[in-house]
Structures are given as C-alpha cells and as structure tokens.
Amino acid sequence: MIVLQVIPELEAGGAERTTLEVAEAIVAAGGRALVASQGGRLEGELAELGGELIRLPVASKNPLTLWSNTQALVRLIRREGVQIVHARSRAPAWSAKWACDRTQARFVTTYHGTYNAKSGLKRRYNSVMARGERVIANSGFIADHVRREHMIDEARLVVIPRGVDLARFDPAIVDVDRVQALAGQWGVAGQVGQAPLLLLPGRLTGWKGQREAIRALAALGDTGTPPPHLLLVGDAQGRDAYVSELDGLASSLGVADRVHRVGHCSDMPAALALCDLVLTPSVEPEAFGRTAAEAGAMGRLVIAADHGGAREVVCEGETGWRVTPGDPVALASAIRTALTMDRNMHDSMVAAARDHVATHFSTVSLQASTLRVYREVLNSAS
C-alpha cells in the first residue's frame, strides 16, 4: 500500500500528529507513507517513523500555486505508484483532488475542523473536504457538522476519533527528573507541591480561551491553598498583539506573577505530570479535544468548555467538568471545585478518566480504523 498524505505544515497540532500516527501504521503494515508538506518541527519524527517527506508549497491558497501543486502531485503519484491520496486541509485538498481525477489514485479526506462558512463561495471552498471517496470525521460533533453542511451520502462518512498514544501518555513512565527539568525551565520549580498548577495547552490565539483563564484565575478568591499559578503552553505564532494583550490583562487583574507563558512544549506527558489541573476553555468549539484526552490518559482532570468534541471526551462530573464557553466566573467555580474536592472522589474521577480515554480514544484504534478505510477504498469499484 502506497499512501500520500497531504497537509500544509508539520508543526505542532492535532492534524499533524495524526498524520504521523497514520504514517507509522502504514509503514508497520508494510506500506510506504509519503507526506506532501512544507515541513516543520515534526519532520525528524516523521523520518524516524519511516515516513517520507515530499516538500511542496501546499500551505498556499494562491490559485497559481494550487495548479502548480496539482501538476507536481500528478507527477509524484505516477512516479511513486501512489494508490491513495489522503488530504487533511482545504487548499492542498483541491490540488490533491484534481491530481486524483487525472490519475488512478483514490481520494480520501479527513475533516479536521468546522471550517466556518459565511458565504456560498466559502462553503464551496470547504466542500472539497467532503468530496473524498471516504470522508473521515474526527469526532461525532464533526460528523454532524459535515452532514448539515454538505448533505453527504452516509455511506462515505466514517467517524474515527483522534487517538492518544497510551504508551507515551502513561504516568507510570514519566520520571521525576523529566518533570523537575520542565519545572525549572518554566520557572515554577518553587511552586511544585506548594501552589496548584493549572495548565492550558494550546497555541496563543483568542479562541483557545487564554483571556478567560486569566480572568478566572483572578476571580478564584480563597481556595484554601496558596493561590494557583497558570501555565500557558503554546506558540504565539506571530500574534504579538495578542501576547501583549494577555500580559496587560494579567497585570491589570493583579495576577501577572502567577501567569507563565512558556511557549511550545515537546514533552507534553511531562507537562501534564507537572500540573494539578488542565483547562481547555475554548470559546469556539474544538473539533475533538485531544488535549483533554491526553490529560485523561495521564490521570489529570480537565475543565473544558461545554461544546464541540470536548463533550465526547469529558463526561461532566465523572471524568472532569464542562463549563459555559466564554464564562470566566463559571470556569473559576469549576477550578475551585476541582482544587477542594475530596481525595477519594478525585482518585475515582481520575480512574474513570483514564478508562474512558483508553476505551474510546487510543492511537492504536485510530490507526487500525484508518488502515481499514484505506483497504475498503482500494477494494471498492472506482
């Protein structure tokens, strides 16, 4: 089996991580895993897994570049004998679809987000993600969105939730040295075991809810412990104005000394082991909620915004809490509940969270399900 995945970049993110996981599965099954991308920090990991990077400017939306990429993909498909092209983003998906139309390659897509459409033109642009012979939705929430937006034939739609690498996100294998090293790097070594550490993983962009988390931190009041610290883990990706806004907000609310912007983290298991509680307060719905799932696997409870794919990952009052999106007061109340709860109840919820993730959201399941889709497509009539 020779599969070409197409994705704009190989930086941090759920779609990028899934690309690598599927590449790993293809290689393990005896196939070739090609990835057309502009590349990024995950290039080395792709190579270690046996994947092959083909560097193309597939992040561009320029019509001339889209057509040039189509030509390059046609040549690549024919030269390498590519059987399946799996597109994971809209602009490169158009080039991939046109290339498949001109070759014998089969076309598969994964619908990774809601791709909001505010006009007919934008809806048509988005529609390429629903044109695969199989359209993979990464959550039930996204599957419902695809049905509403594109009136897709149910036979082409399949739900494959994003996976968590349970071997990597296992609290038993994260040693103390890794956690202490990260705490020192982030300047919170003195807080470990003293003040609660709240972790909000996600790139620094307004819809991820960093503003709400800072406001909630300020609204907490007395939790019966030293006041919590908030760790904002993620790249700004050039959003300097937003970074300045966050710093100004923390300063104006008197919590600047307890808000830590620590940048990108390549060791998320250690980051999760370091913290006491994980926040995913996105003000717009997440397609899945991978951060919440990874936290659950690591035995960390999560407070998530009550919308989108997070509803499938976080079971209210059983494996974590869900709060009204964009409501710092509700978020503060849930944080207070989590930090003051009975230890037996806490441990029971942690066990339930780990079991829920292991049962429904493993990388092994994602890989097996995706390979099954590939085989179905190859065995079906053109």
Disulfide bonds with the S-S distance in Angstrom:
none
